[in-house]
């Protein structure tokens, strides 16, 4: 299914009640169906069904988000990649690397942007040298090392 086909189906799923359910889960992903039901004015069973439809459609995921520093990953970076050939193929190969947690194909100075999480600078060097730069189609990279994460949020998409 193409993205535009998914978007049409997804927009039908995101009525005002479903948006309110998503906002409740964004505030606390462990919130009970009963509490959500009370907040949005539905039965617990109706909320459970709506949440399952949103999950099945890929509109949202419910996951635990960790702080990389607290779990032993001291180095984060954004890596700009310029590539030759089919950008989708290059992006897919880069996305398969376990250290890569974000991949976007862009227009502008870089063809692809990657966000990576590494244990330390040596791990980042090995990732760049041995993995990213060896992917067929990767022409060059530029690395932006994170000094401090000032804001990270997951509350977009409902307004």
C-alpha positions in Angstrom: 0.0 0.0 0.0 1.4 3.4 -1.0 1.7 6.2 1.6 -1.1 8.3 0.0 -3.4 5.3 0.2 -2.5 4.8 3.8 -3.0 8.5 4.6 -6.6 8.4 3.2 -7.5 5.4 5.4 -5.7 6.8 8.4 -7.5 10.2 8.2 -10.8 8.3 8.3 -9.6 6.6 11.6 -8.6 9.9 13.2 -11.9 11.4 14.2 -12.1 13.7 17.3 -12.7 10.8 19.7 -9.7 8.8 18.4 -7.5 11.9 18.6 -8.6 12.3 22.2 -7.7 8.6 22.9 -4.3 9.1 21.3 -3.7 12.2 23.4 -4.6 10.3 26.6 -2.0 7.6 25.7 0.6 10.2 24.8 0.3 11.6 28.3 0.6 8.1 29.8 0.9 5.0 27.7 0.0 2.9 30.7 -3.3 4.7 31.3 -6.1 2.1 31.7 -8.9 1.7 29.2 -11.4 2.6 32.0 -9.6 5.9 32.7 -9.4 6.7 29.0 -13.1 5.8 28.6 -14.1 8.2 31.4 -12.0 11.0 29.8 -13.4 10.7 26.3 -16.9 9.7 27.1 -17.0 6.1 25.8 -17.3 2.7 27.3 -14.2 0.8 28.2 -15.0 -1.8 25.5 -15.3 0.9 22.8 -12.0 2.4 23.8 -10.3 -1.0 23.7 -11.7 -1.6 20.2 -10.6 1.9 19.0 -7.1 1.5 20.4 -6.8 -1.9 18.7 -7.9 -0.4 15.3 -5.4 2.4 15.6 -2.6 -0.1 16.5 -3.6 -2.5 13.6 -3.7 0.4 11.1 -0.2 1.5 12.2 -1.5 5.0 13.3 0.3 4.6 16.6 2.5 2.3 18.7 2.6 2.0 22.5 6.2 1.6 23.5 8.6 2.2 26.4 10.9 5.1 25.6 14.2 5.1 27.4 16.8 7.8 28.1 19.9 6.5 26.2 22.2 8.1 28.9 20.5 6.2 31.7 20.8 2.8 29.9 24.5 3.1 28.9 24.5 4.9 25.6 26.6 8.1 26.1 26.8 9.2 22.5 24.0 10.3 20.2 24.4 11.9 16.8 22.6 12.9 13.7 24.3 11.9 10.5 23.7 13.5 7.2 24.2 11.2 4.3 24.6 11.9 0.6 24.0 9.0 -1.6 24.0 7.7 -5.2 21.3 5.6 -6.7 17.9 4.7 -5.3 17.6 6.6 -2.0 14.9 4.2 -0.8 17.3 1.3 -1.1 20.1 3.1 0.7 17.7 4.3 3.4 16.4 0.7 3.9 20.0 -0.6 4.3 20.9 2.1 6.8 17.7 1.5 8.7 18.6 -2.1 9.2 21.6 -1.1 11.4 20.8 -1.7 15.1 22.3 1.7 16.2 20.1 3.6 13.8 16.8 4.7 15.4 15.6 7.3 12.9 15.9 7.5 9.1 14.3 10.1 6.9 14.9 10.8 3.2 15.1 14.5 2.7 15.4 17.3 0.2 18.2 19.8 0.8 21.8 19.5 1.8 21.5 15.8 2.6 19.7 13.0 0.9 19.2 11.0 4.1 19.3 11.9 7.8 20.0 9.2 10.5 19.8 9.4 14.2 22.1 7.0 16.0 22.7 6.0 19.6 26.1 4.6 20.5 27.9 3.5 23.7 30.7 5.9 23.2 32.9 7.7 20.6 34.7 4.5 19.7 31.4 2.8 19.0 30.3 5.8 16.8 33.6 5.7 14.9 33.1 2.0 14.2 29.5 2.5 13.1 30.5 5.3 10.7 33.6 3.6 9.4 32.6 0.0 9.2 28.9 0.1 8.7 27.4 3.3 7.4 30.2 4.2 4.9 30.3 0.7 3.6 26.6 0.6 2.6 26.5 0.6 -1.3 25.4 4.0 -2.5 26.6 6.0 0.5 28.8 8.7 -1.0 29.7 10.9 2.0 28.5 11.7 5.5 28.6 14.5 8.0 28.1 13.8 11.7 26.5 16.1 14.2 27.3 14.9 17.7 24.6 15.7 20.3 26.0 17.7 23.3 22.7 17.9 25.1 19.2 16.9 24.2 17.1 20.0 25.0 13.7 18.6 24.0 12.2 15.4 22.8 8.5 14.9 22.5 6.1 12.4 21.1 2.9 14.4 21.3 2.5 15.5 17.6 -0.2 14.4 15.2 -3.5 15.0 16.9 -4.1 18.7 16.4 
